[in-house]
Amino acid sequence: EPEVTQTPSHQVTQMGQEVILRCVPISNHLYFYWYRQILGQKVEFLVSFYNNEISEKSEIFDDQFSVERPDGSNFTLKIRSTKLEDSAMYFCASSEDNSYEQYFGPGTRLTVT
Amino acid sequence: GESVGLHLPTLSVQEGDNSIINCAYSNSASDYFIWYKQESGKGPQFIIDIRSNMDKRQGQRVTVLLNKTVKHLSLQIAATQPGDSAVYFCAENISGYSTLTFGKGTMLLVSP
């Protein structure tokens, strides 16, 4: 069964550094998403991406964040100048279409020290 | 320092019981709803979905009920098994938009 994959599984970085989280969505899916989940809290939407551009973003997704589809398979989330409060699980998801079931990857645990 | 998180409501059942997990959604414009299961250290896993033109949908051992009048969603799990132990989230969506808005979650604990 196809699945969304994410690397790395755990990333530790120092405050102020930049990190890139990587995702490989399901191959025939056209919509890609990033969510985050701070420890013990609910999953929060960050951004959706379709046709090589951002289609929606939340107020969390400010200028510190960017997304890119650098090739035909990868989808990345870049976080610049990381802060302690960016520590969270970051989930990538993909779907065939808008308002269809979104399939989630296993997540990357980001720890900012 | 001390972390502040959500206090998850918890449902404890015995193996073989039927479980009902409830969710109140927030946006009356939402017309697509999904239940996700999240096991410790993993990403949300799709269980079942329902669109607002239906009030009930059944899957394998699971049933979702939708009451639009009171903005309420429930997930029924028949013959609950220890492997069903996880946090269950409902999520809502408005057709044509990508955003999934997740609820707070309910922890289901199934004892043998």
Interface residues (C-beta under 8 A of the other chain):
Chain A: V4 Y31 Y33 Y35 I38 L39 G40 Q41 K42 V43 E44 F45 S48 Y50 S55 E56 S58 F91 A93 N98 S99 E101 Q102 Y103 F104 G105 P106 G107
Chain B: S3 G5 L6 Y32 I34 Y36 Q38 G41 K42 G43 P44 Q45 F46 D49 F89 A91 N93 I94 S95 G96 Y97 S98 T99 L100 T101 F102 G103 K104 G105
